[in-house]
Amino acid sequence: MDMDSENGCIKKQGGFYMLGHCTTQKEYLQFALSELQGLAQTRPEQIREYKKAIIKMLILNLDPIIPIIAPLYSKVGSPAKMQVETFRSLVLMKHLGIPLNSWVEKLTNNPVLRVIAGFTLENMPKTTSYYDFMDRVVPMDEKPAMKTFTSKPRKKLKKGEKLPPKNPGIVGKLVEKVITDEERFMGHLARRPERYLQKIFARVAVDASVNMGLIDESVPASGDGTCLETGASSYGVKVCSCIKKGIYKCNCDRKFSDPNATWGWDSHNERYYYGYTGYFISTYSEPFKTDLPLYLRLVSASRHDSVSAIFALAEFRELYPNLHINTFISDSASDNYPTYKLLDHWNMNAVIALNNRNTGNTKYPSPLRIDKDGVPICPAGYPMTKGGPCPGRRRIKWCCPRKGFTINPFPACASCSKSPYGRVFYTKFDWDLRLFTRIVRGSLSWKHLMNKRTASERVNDRILQDYGVEDGHSRGKKRISFDVTLAAINVHLDAQFKVLSLSNFFHSDHLLFLPFAA
């Protein structure tokens, strides 16, 4: 796929996509720096005010989105224009926290913002152009629909408890499908409407952070779900004539402006909410002390996180063929045997909190007692000392606790082993993938990785609160998905801004004319 020199359209074998000339990063930098140089003389206060916004937009390279969005435009008709600038404008809008309905007017009256978005006063798109762009990137029909009214569930759950899966055993069925035929499984997921938006986020934000050294090619990553309320009403609008007939309580279908929203349980705030669940995969960059989102997906509010995790991991492998999750970190929502089996199949370490309700559901061929963390307990009642893993034989060696520290011999020791070395015991991965994880459950390494799970919570907080997704009152999966993605791109740009702050980027030759670089 390349650019046709005559008409500026994206060329494809057999025809052209009617996507007008797309401004490259090189062309954008030439335009923006040239215009900013003049504005630095006339509006130095505004340049200082938008220092971070200017740098973020200058480092945001949108060249990778051109081949992604090209197939979304027809081969006939008038070529679409300013699509790259439109997306950059949306990212800038989210950075400043300005609603879309006010954004076009803001750009019209503010030449600094207009320039760093990539527009002139003559080629600025209207508000409808932004909505058209969103509709193309997330091709999902979300027109208001007639549905039966469903009231909020009345059953209250315990503190920290989550709704159980609607279909028991569904995780096991999904895992078997992935293991037996992953290509076919991913073929079904390829039709998901969010795929273009996910690709844009992967290529524009995550790949750029990888290139800057913020993310390694093999990373520990944590998965977590978060509640996303829709701005639409859960009651719908009555369109029947029952009220005119004096019937105020009827079962007639109502008109819902967000037909895909469902009821879900917020275990943190202990309440039901109406909307969606956002399942994100995040990682923590230790060198830069930064939390970064890697994968974003909105699902039904009633879907259990254990189901979302399977889809998320599979889609992650598709989106990032050059990245590998070496350790998957999760709360107890993913504490089920099929998930451990899938992680073992993909050569991923499992660091998953145990679900207290499942502690009695383990079987292993052992004359010794094994505690809830998978550590054998000797007949004297002491936890055995880890002797080290044996990857070739898929087992972990455990030694007599007397080899690790001094204890007084107990009567049980005499019948345990006559060897001066003490008793040696092996636990095998195949016995119980849940308890005998590759990284020994409860070990210092395991605890260190589990502490990184808070990265997902901090990423959720940044997206929902710092970038206002929670207060945006957007309605519809399409709009909320776009809102979340724009916020996540800004999180990456903030991290990249932090890296550049440690370098001489702000004082490079082509920025010396800016007031904040002086």
C-alpha positions as CSV (number, residue, x, y, z in Angstrom):
1,M,0.0,0.0,0.0
2,D,1.5,3.4,-1.0
3,M,0.6,6.9,-1.8
4,D,-0.4,7.9,-5.3
5,S,1.6,11.0,-6.4
6,E,-1.1,12.4,-8.6
7,N,-4.2,12.6,-6.4
8,G,-2.7,11.9,-3.0
9,C,-5.0,8.9,-2.4
10,I,-3.9,5.7,-0.7
11,K,-3.2,3.2,-3.5
12,K,-4.3,-0.4,-3.3
13,Q,-4.0,-3.2,-5.8
14,G,-7.1,-3.0,-8.0
15,G,-8.1,0.6,-7.1
16,F,-7.7,3.5,-4.8
17,Y,-9.0,4.3,-1.3
18,M,-10.5,7.8,-1.4
19,L,-8.5,9.1,1.4
20,G,-7.1,12.5,0.5
21,H,-3.5,13.5,1.1
22,C,-2.4,12.5,4.6
23,T,0.0,14.9,6.2
24,T,3.2,13.0,7.2
25,Q,5.0,13.7,10.5
26,K,7.8,15.5,8.6
27,E,5.3,17.8,6.9
28,Y,3.4,18.4,10.2
29,L,6.6,19.4,12.0
30,Q,7.6,21.8,9.2
31,F,4.2,23.4,9.4
32,A,3.9,23.5,13.2
33,L,7.4,24.8,13.9
34,S,7.2,27.4,11.2
35,E,3.8,28.8,12.5
36,L,4.9,28.5,16.2
37,Q,8.0,30.6,15.4
38,G,5.8,33.5,14.4
39,L,3.4,33.0,17.3
40,A,6.3,33.0,19.8
41,Q,6.8,36.6,18.9
42,T,3.1,37.7,19.1
43,R,1.7,35.3,21.7
44,P,4.5,34.2,24.1
45,E,2.2,33.9,27.0
46,Q,0.0,31.3,25.2
47,I,3.1,29.4,24.1
48,R,4.2,29.1,27.7
49,E,0.7,28.2,28.8
50,Y,0.5,25.3,26.4
51,K,4.1,24.1,26.7
52,K,3.3,20.5,27.5
53,A,0.5,20.3,24.9
54,I,3.0,21.6,22.2
55,I,5.6,19.0,23.1
56,K,3.1,16.2,23.3
57,M,1.8,17.0,19.8
58,L,5.2,17.4,18.3
59,I,6.3,13.9,19.5
60,L,3.0,12.3,18.5
61,N,3.9,10.5,15.2
62,L,0.6,9.6,13.4
63,D,2.2,8.2,10.3
64,P,1.3,4.6,11.4
65,I,-2.5,5.3,11.3
66,I,-2.6,6.0,7.6
67,P,-2.6,2.4,6.4
68,I,-5.0,1.5,9.2
69,I,-7.7,4.0,8.4
70,A,-7.3,3.8,4.6
71,P,-9.6,0.8,4.1
72,L,-12.3,2.6,6.0
73,Y,-12.9,5.0,3.1
74,S,-14.7,4.3,-0.2
75,K,-12.9,3.9,-3.5
76,V,-15.3,6.3,-5.2
77,G,-16.4,9.9,-4.4
78,S,-14.7,12.9,-3.1
79,P,-11.5,12.2,-1.1
80,A,-11.7,12.7,2.6
81,K,-9.2,15.3,3.9
82,M,-7.5,16.2,7.2
83,Q,-8.1,12.8,8.8
84,V,-4.7,12.7,10.4
85,E,-5.1,16.2,11.8
86,T,-8.6,15.3,13.0
87,F,-7.2,12.5,15.1
88,R,-4.4,14.6,16.5
89,S,-7.0,17.3,17.3
90,L,-8.9,14.7,19.3
91,V,-5.8,13.7,21.3
92,L,-5.1,17.4,22.0
93,M,-8.7,17.9,23.1
94,K,-8.5,15.1,25.6
95,H,-5.3,16.4,27.0
96,L,-7.0,19.8,27.7
97,G,-10.2,18.2,28.9
98,I,-12.5,20.2,26.6
99,P,-15.7,18.6,25.4
100,L,-16.1,18.0,21.6
101,N,-19.1,20.4,21.3
102,S,-16.9,23.3,22.5
103,W,-13.7,22.2,20.8
104,V,-14.2,23.6,17.3
105,E,-15.0,27.0,18.7
106,K,-12.0,26.8,20.9
107,L,-9.7,26.1,17.9
108,T,-11.3,28.9,15.9
109,N,-10.4,31.5,18.6
110,N,-7.0,30.1,19.7
111,P,-4.3,30.1,17.0
112,V,-1.7,28.3,19.1
113,L,-4.0,25.3,19.7
114,R,-5.1,25.4,16.0
115,V,-1.5,25.2,14.8
116,I,-0.4,22.4,17.1
117,A,-3.4,20.4,16.0
118,G,-2.2,20.9,12.4
119,F,-5.0,23.2,11.1
120,T,-5.2,26.6,9.5
121,L,-8.3,28.7,9.9
122,E,-9.4,27.7,6.3
123,N,-9.2,23.9,6.6
124,M,-10.6,23.3,10.0
125,P,-13.2,20.5,10.1
126,K,-16.6,20.9,11.6
127,T,-17.9,19.0,14.6
128,T,-19.7,16.5,12.3
129,S,-16.4,15.6,10.7
130,Y,-15.1,14.4,14.1
131,Y,-18.2,12.2,14.6
132,D,-17.8,10.8,11.1
133,F,-14.2,9.9,11.8
134,M,-15.2,8.1,15.0
135,D,-18.0,6.2,13.2
136,R,-15.6,5.0,10.6
137,V,-12.9,3.9,13.0
138,V,-15.4,2.0,15.2
139,P,-17.9,0.6,12.7
140,M,-20.7,-0.1,15.2
141,D,-24.4,0.5,14.8
142,E,-25.6,2.1,18.0
143,K,-28.8,3.7,17.0
144,P,-31.5,3.9,19.7
145,A,-33.3,0.7,19.9
146,M,-36.6,-0.7,21.4
147,K,-36.0,-3.0,24.3
148,T,-37.7,-4.4,27.3
149,F,-37.0,-2.5,30.4
150,T,-34.8,-4.3,33.0
151,S,-34.7,-2.9,36.5
152,K,-31.6,-2.8,38.6
153,P,-30.8,-6.1,40.3
154,R,-31.8,-6.3,43.9
155,K,-29.4,-8.9,45.2
156,K,-26.5,-7.3,47.1
157,L,-23.1,-9.0,47.2
158,K,-20.5,-9.0,50.0
159,K,-17.7,-6.5,50.2
160,G,-15.1,-7.2,47.5
161,E,-17.3,-10.0,46.0
162,K,-17.8,-10.0,42.2
163,L,-20.7,-11.3,40.2
164,P,-20.2,-14.9,39.2
165,P,-19.9,-15.8,35.5
166,K,-23.3,-16.1,33.8
167,N,-22.3,-19.4,32.1
168,P,-20.3,-21.6,34.5
169,G,-17.6,-23.5,32.7
170,I,-17.3,-20.9,29.8
171,V,-13.7,-20.1,30.6
172,G,-12.7,-23.8,30.2
173,K,-14.5,-24.0,26.9
174,L,-12.8,-20.8,25.6
175,V,-9.4,-22.1,26.7
176,E,-9.9,-25.4,24.9
177,K,-10.8,-23.5,21.7
178,V,-7.7,-21.3,22.0
179,I,-5.4,-24.3,22.6
180,T,-6.8,-26.6,20.0
181,D,-7.1,-24.0,17.2
182,E,-5.9,-20.5,18.1
183,E,-6.0,-19.3,14.5
184,R,-9.7,-20.1,14.1
185,F,-10.4,-18.6,17.5
186,M,-8.7,-15.3,16.5
187,G,-10.6,-15.4,13.1
188,H,-13.8,-15.0,15.0
189,L,-12.4,-12.1,17.0
190,A,-11.1,-10.3,13.9
191,R,-14.6,-9.0,13.2
192,R,-14.7,-7.1,16.5
193,P,-15.6,-3.4,15.8
194,E,-12.9,-2.1,18.1
195,R,-10.0,-3.7,16.1
196,Y,-9.1,-0.5,14.1
197,L,-9.1,1.6,17.3
198,Q,-7.0,-1.0,19.0
199,K,-4.5,-1.0,16.1
200,I,-4.2,2.7,16.2
201,F,-3.5,2.7,19.9
202,A,-0.9,-0.1,19.5
203,R,1.0,1.4,16.6
204,V,0.8,5.1,17.7
205,A,1.2,4.9,21.5
206,V,2.6,1.5,22.6
207,D,5.1,1.0,19.8
208,A,6.4,4.6,20.3
209,S,7.0,3.8,24.0
210,V,8.7,0.6,23.1
211,N,11.1,2.5,20.8
212,M,11.8,5.0,23.5
213,G,12.8,2.2,26.0
214,L,9.7,2.7,28.2
215,I,8.5,-0.9,27.5
216,D,10.7,-4.0,27.1
217,E,9.8,-6.6,24.5
218,S,9.2,-9.1,27.3
219,V,7.2,-7.6,30.1
220,P,5.2,-8.6,33.2
221,A,1.7,-7.2,32.7
222,S,-1.4,-7.0,34.9
223,G,-5.0,-7.3,33.8
224,D,-7.9,-5.8,35.5
225,G,-11.5,-4.7,34.9
226,T,-13.0,-1.3,35.8
227,C,-16.5,0.1,35.8
228,L,-17.5,2.5,33.1
229,E,-21.0,4.1,33.5
230,T,-22.8,5.3,30.4
231,G,-24.4,8.7,30.2
232,A,-27.6,7.2,28.9
233,S,-30.6,6.5,31.1
234,S,-31.2,3.0,32.3
235,Y,-35.0,3.6,32.3
236,G,-35.3,4.3,28.6
237,V,-38.1,6.4,27.1
238,K,-41.7,5.2,26.9
239,V,-43.1,5.5,23.4
240,C,-46.3,3.6,23.9
241,S,-49.8,5.1,24.5
242,C,-50.4,3.3,27.8
243,I,-50.1,6.5,29.9
244,K,-52.9,8.1,27.9
245,K,-55.0,5.1,28.7
246,G,-54.3,5.6,32.5
247,I,-51.8,2.6,32.6
248,Y,-48.7,3.9,34.3
249,K,-47.0,0.5,34.8
250,C,-46.7,-1.5,31.6
251,N,-44.3,-4.0,30.1
252,C,-44.1,-2.4,26.7
253,D,-40.7,-2.0,25.0
254,R,-39.0,1.3,25.6
255,K,-36.6,3.4,23.5
256,F,-33.0,3.2,24.8
257,S,-30.3,5.6,23.5
258,D,-27.5,3.2,24.6
259,P,-28.9,-0.2,23.6
260,N,-25.7,-2.2,24.4
261,A,-25.4,-1.0,28.0
262,T,-26.1,-3.6,30.8
263,W,-26.2,-3.8,34.6
264,G,-22.9,-4.7,36.4
265,W,-21.7,-4.9,39.9
266,D,-19.1,-2.4,41.3
267,S,-17.4,-4.5,44.0
268,H,-15.3,-1.6,45.1
269,N,-18.2,0.8,45.8
270,E,-20.6,-2.1,46.5
271,R,-23.3,-0.9,44.1
272,Y,-24.8,-1.8,40.7
273,Y,-24.0,0.5,37.8
274,Y,-25.4,0.8,34.2
275,G,-22.9,0.8,31.4
276,Y,-19.8,-1.3,30.5
277,T,-16.7,-2.9,31.9
278,G,-13.3,-1.8,30.7
279,Y,-10.7,-4.5,30.7
280,F,-7.2,-3.2,30.4
281,I,-3.8,-4.8,30.4
282,S,-1.1,-2.6,31.9
283,T,2.6,-2.7,32.8
284,Y,5.0,-0.8,35.1
285,S,8.2,0.7,33.8
286,E,10.6,0.4,36.8
287,P,13.4,2.6,35.3
288,F,11.1,5.5,34.7
289,K,8.6,4.7,37.6
290,T,5.7,4.9,35.1
291,D,2.5,2.9,34.6
292,L,1.5,2.3,31.0
293,P,-1.6,0.7,29.4
294,L,-1.0,-1.9,26.7
295,Y,-4.4,-3.1,25.8
296,L,-7.9,-1.6,26.0
297,R,-11.3,-3.2,25.5
298,L,-14.9,-2.4,26.5
299,V,-17.2,-5.4,27.2
300,S,-20.6,-6.0,28.7
301,A,-20.9,-4.8,32.3
302,S,-22.2,-8.2,33.2
303,R,-19.2,-10.1,31.8
304,H,-16.9,-11.7,34.4
305,D,-13.2,-10.6,34.3
306,S,-12.1,-14.2,34.0
307,V,-13.8,-14.4,30.6
308,S,-12.5,-11.0,29.5
309,A,-8.9,-12.0,30.5
310,I,-9.0,-14.9,27.9
311,F,-10.1,-12.6,25.1
312,A,-7.7,-9.9,26.2
313,L,-4.6,-12.2,26.2
314,A,-5.5,-13.7,22.8
315,E,-6.1,-10.2,21.2
316,F,-2.9,-8.9,22.8
317,R,-0.9,-11.6,21.0
318,E,-2.5,-10.6,17.8
319,L,-1.9,-6.9,18.2
320,Y,1.7,-7.2,19.4
321,P,3.5,-10.1,17.7
322,N,6.9,-8.6,18.8
323,L,5.9,-8.3,22.5
324,H,5.6,-11.1,25.0
325,I,3.9,-11.1,28.4
326,N,6.3,-13.2,30.4
327,T,4.2,-12.9,33.6
328,F,0.4,-12.4,33.8
329,I,-0.6,-10.7,37.0
330,S,-4.2,-10.7,38.2
331,D,-6.5,-10.6,41.1
332,S,-8.6,-13.6,42.2
333,A,-11.0,-13.2,39.3
334,S,-8.7,-15.2,37.1
335,D,-8.0,-17.9,39.7
336,N,-9.3,-20.8,37.8
337,Y,-7.6,-23.9,36.3
338,P,-8.3,-23.2,32.6
339,T,-6.5,-19.8,32.9
340,Y,-3.4,-21.4,34.4
341,K,-3.5,-24.0,31.7
342,L,-3.6,-21.4,29.0
343,L,-0.8,-19.3,30.5
344,D,1.3,-22.5,30.7
345,H,0.5,-23.2,27.1
346,W,1.7,-19.7,26.1
347,N,4.8,-20.0,28.3
348,M,3.6,-17.2,30.6
349,N,4.2,-17.2,34.4
350,A,1.1,-16.9,36.5
351,V,1.0,-14.5,39.4
352,I,-2.7,-14.7,40.4
353,A,-4.2,-14.1,43.8
354,L,-6.0,-17.2,45.3
355,N,-9.8,-17.1,45.5
356,N,-10.6,-18.1,49.1
357,R,-13.7,-20.0,47.9
358,N,-11.4,-22.4,45.9
359,T,-8.8,-23.3,48.5
360,G,-10.4,-26.7,49.2
361,N,-10.6,-27.7,45.5
362,T,-7.0,-29.0,45.1
363,K,-5.7,-32.6,44.7
364,Y,-2.1,-33.7,44.6
365,P,-0.2,-37.0,45.0
366,S,1.5,-36.3,48.3
367,P,1.9,-37.8,51.7
368,L,2.6,-34.3,53.1
369,R,0.3,-31.5,53.7
370,I,0.6,-28.5,51.3
371,D,-0.5,-25.1,52.4
372,K,-2.7,-22.7,50.4
373,D,0.4,-21.1,48.8
374,G,1.6,-24.4,47.5
375,V,4.5,-25.0,50.0
376,P,4.9,-28.5,51.5
377,I,4.6,-28.7,55.3
378,C,7.0,-31.3,56.9
379,P,5.6,-33.7,59.5
380,A,7.0,-31.5,62.3
381,G,4.7,-28.7,61.0
382,Y,7.4,-26.4,59.4
383,P,7.2,-25.2,55.8
384,M,9.9,-26.8,53.7
385,T,12.7,-24.7,52.2
386,K,12.7,-24.1,48.5
387,G,15.7,-25.9,46.9
388,G,15.1,-24.4,43.4
389,P,13.2,-25.2,40.2
390,C,14.0,-28.1,37.9
391,P,12.6,-26.7,34.6
392,G,13.8,-29.7,32.5
393,R,11.8,-32.1,34.7
394,R,9.0,-29.6,35.3
395,R,9.2,-29.7,39.1
396,I,10.3,-27.7,42.2
397,K,12.7,-29.1,44.8
398,W,11.9,-28.7,48.5
399,C,14.4,-29.4,51.3
400,C,14.1,-30.2,55.0
401,P,13.5,-27.0,57.0
402,R,16.5,-27.9,59.2
403,K,18.8,-27.1,56.2
404,G,17.5,-23.5,56.1
405,F,17.5,-22.6,59.8
406,T,18.1,-24.2,63.2
407,I,15.2,-25.9,64.8
408,N,15.0,-28.5,67.6
409,P,14.3,-32.0,66.3
410,F,10.8,-33.2,66.9
411,P,9.7,-36.8,67.3
412,A,8.3,-36.6,63.8
413,C,11.8,-36.0,62.4
414,A,13.0,-39.4,63.4
415,S,10.4,-41.1,61.2
416,C,10.6,-38.6,58.4
417,S,14.1,-39.3,56.9
418,K,17.3,-41.0,58.2
419,S,19.5,-38.9,55.8
420,P,21.7,-36.2,57.4
421,Y,20.6,-34.0,54.5
422,G,17.0,-34.4,55.6
423,R,13.9,-35.1,53.5
424,V,13.7,-33.9,49.9
425,F,10.3,-33.5,48.3
426,Y,9.3,-32.4,44.8
427,T,6.2,-30.7,43.6
428,K,5.4,-30.9,39.9
429,F,3.7,-28.3,37.8
430,D,1.5,-30.9,36.3
431,W,0.0,-31.8,39.6
432,D,-1.6,-28.5,40.2
433,L,-0.8,-25.5,37.9
434,R,-2.8,-23.3,40.3
435,L,-0.7,-24.0,43.4
436,F,2.6,-25.1,41.9
437,T,3.2,-22.1,39.7
438,R,6.6,-21.6,38.0
439,I,7.3,-18.6,40.3
440,V,6.7,-20.2,43.7
441,R,3.6,-18.8,45.2
442,G,4.4,-16.6,48.2
443,S,8.1,-16.3,47.4
444,L,9.8,-12.9,47.4
445,S,9.8,-12.9,43.5
446,W,6.1,-13.7,43.5
447,K,5.3,-11.0,46.0
448,H,7.4,-8.5,44.1
449,L,5.5,-9.2,40.9
450,M,2.1,-9.2,42.7
451,N,2.9,-5.7,43.9
452,K,3.1,-4.6,40.3
453,R,-0.6,-5.4,40.0
454,T,-1.3,-1.9,41.4
455,A,-0.1,-0.5,38.0
456,S,-3.4,-1.5,36.5
457,E,-5.3,0.3,39.2
458,R,-3.2,3.4,38.8
459,V,-3.8,3.3,35.0
460,N,-7.5,3.0,35.6
461,D,-7.4,6.0,37.8
462,R,-5.4,8.1,35.3
463,I,-7.8,7.2,32.5
464,L,-11.0,7.6,34.4
465,Q,-10.2,10.5,36.7
466,D,-7.2,12.4,35.5
467,Y,-8.5,12.5,31.9
468,G,-12.1,12.8,32.9
469,V,-13.6,9.7,31.2
470,E,-15.6,9.0,34.3
471,D,-17.1,12.5,34.2
472,G,-17.5,12.7,30.5
473,H,-21.0,11.2,30.5
474,S,-20.5,9.7,27.1
475,R,-23.1,7.3,25.9
476,G,-22.5,4.3,23.7
477,K,-19.7,1.8,23.5
478,K,-18.2,3.5,20.5
479,R,-17.9,7.0,22.1
480,I,-16.7,5.6,25.4
481,S,-14.1,3.4,23.7
482,F,-12.8,6.4,21.8
483,D,-12.7,8.4,25.0
484,V,-10.7,5.7,26.8
485,T,-8.3,5.3,23.9
486,L,-7.6,9.1,23.6
487,A,-6.9,9.2,27.4
488,A,-4.6,6.1,27.2
489,I,-2.6,7.7,24.3
490,N,-2.2,10.8,26.5
491,V,-0.9,8.6,29.3
492,H,1.8,7.3,26.9
493,L,2.6,10.8,25.7
494,D,3.0,11.9,29.4
495,A,5.5,9.2,29.9
496,Q,7.3,10.0,26.7
497,F,7.3,13.7,27.8
498,K,8.9,12.6,31.1
499,V,11.7,10.8,29.2
500,L,12.3,13.8,27.0
501,S,12.4,16.0,30.0
502,L,15.5,14.1,31.1
503,S,17.2,14.8,27.7
504,N,18.1,17.9,25.9
505,F,15.0,17.7,23.6
506,F,13.5,21.0,24.9
507,H,16.7,22.8,24.1
508,S,17.3,21.4,20.6
509,D,18.0,23.8,17.8
510,H,14.5,23.7,16.2
511,L,12.8,24.6,19.6
512,L,15.1,27.4,20.8
513,F,12.8,30.1,19.5
514,L,10.0,29.0,21.9
515,P,9.8,31.0,25.2
516,F,10.0,27.9,27.5
517,A,13.1,26.7,25.7
518,A,15.1,29.9,26.2
